[in-house]
């Protein structure tokens, strides 16, 4: 059974640029949730994709957007990068919208904004 | 904004001792409360989880105790080992979106040999 994989592992961007992060869900999982984890903090929910539709969103601006593909992999896109976007971006996969279900995390993408 | 309050922020325990981490949550319509363990440079790994139809769940050296009326739950690590040194996060489901987890601030555990 393949776990959750994320790419790239590290990324350095400058303010104003755009970035795309990728996530492959665990085999059999149809739900992907994205979280942002600032240094020394717990993960913060960005949004969730279930069956290729956005299925819930946290307190993040519209410049954070995403996609889910038919194979349930997912992308997180961030436009107009700001210094405060520097963080570890995690994706977690689960079954059926994640309600009362285990969510399994990848090792994240470390994004640094200069 | 819904919150999960976790304490203590950091914890130092001697090898063989008991580590206890506490969490308090706000109202939720969902029933799944996980604990995650995170090592530096890694993502959070699911450690143990509980559904509130039981007051306690044990898996090896790890036990969750759950008090639904007080909206509190805790993680006990028995016979703590240096390999348990990591950051631990509790989480609770959002009131309206069960698939959205609200995480505590984390507890940095250090187990001294």
Contacts between the chains, C-beta under 8 A, distances in Angstrom:
chain1	res1	chain2	res2	distance
A	4	B	43	7.7
A	6	B	43	8.0
A	31	B	99	6.6
A	33	B	99	6.4
A	33	B	100	7.3
A	33	B	101	7.7
A	40	B	106	7.5
A	41	B	105	6.5
A	41	B	106	7.2
A	42	B	4	7.9
A	42	B	6	7.7
A	42	B	89	5.2
A	42	B	91	7.8
A	42	B	103	3.3
A	42	B	104	5.6
A	42	B	105	5.4
A	42	B	106	5.4
A	43	B	44	6.9
A	43	B	89	7.5
A	43	B	101	7.6
A	43	B	103	5.1
A	44	B	103	7.5
A	45	B	94	7.5
A	45	B	100	4.7
A	45	B	101	6.6
A	45	B	102	7.4
A	48	B	97	7.6
A	48	B	99	5.4
A	48	B	100	6.7
A	50	B	99	7.4
A	55	B	99	6.8
A	56	B	94	7.9
A	56	B	97	4.2
A	56	B	99	6.2
A	56	B	100	5.4
A	58	B	100	6.8
A	59	B	1	7.2
A	90	B	43	5.4
A	90	B	44	7.3
A	94	B	99	6.9
A	97	B	98	7.2
A	97	B	99	4.8
A	98	B	98	6.8
A	98	B	99	2.9
A	98	B	100	7.8
A	98	B	101	8.0
A	99	B	30	6.3
A	99	B	32	7.8
A	99	B	93	7.6
A	99	B	98	3.6
A	99	B	99	5.4
A	100	B	30	5.8
A	100	B	31	5.6
A	100	B	32	4.2
A	100	B	51	7.1
A	100	B	93	7.4
A	100	B	98	6.1
A	101	B	32	7.0
A	101	B	99	7.6
A	102	B	34	6.8
A	102	B	46	5.5
A	102	B	49	6.4
A	103	B	34	7.4
A	103	B	46	7.3
A	103	B	99	7.8
A	103	B	101	6.4
A	104	B	46	6.2
A	105	B	36	7.5
A	105	B	43	3.9
A	105	B	44	4.9
A	105	B	45	7.1
A	105	B	46	7.8
A	106	B	43	5.3
A	107	B	41	7.4
A	107	B	42	5.3
A	107	B	43	4.4
A	108	B	43	5.0
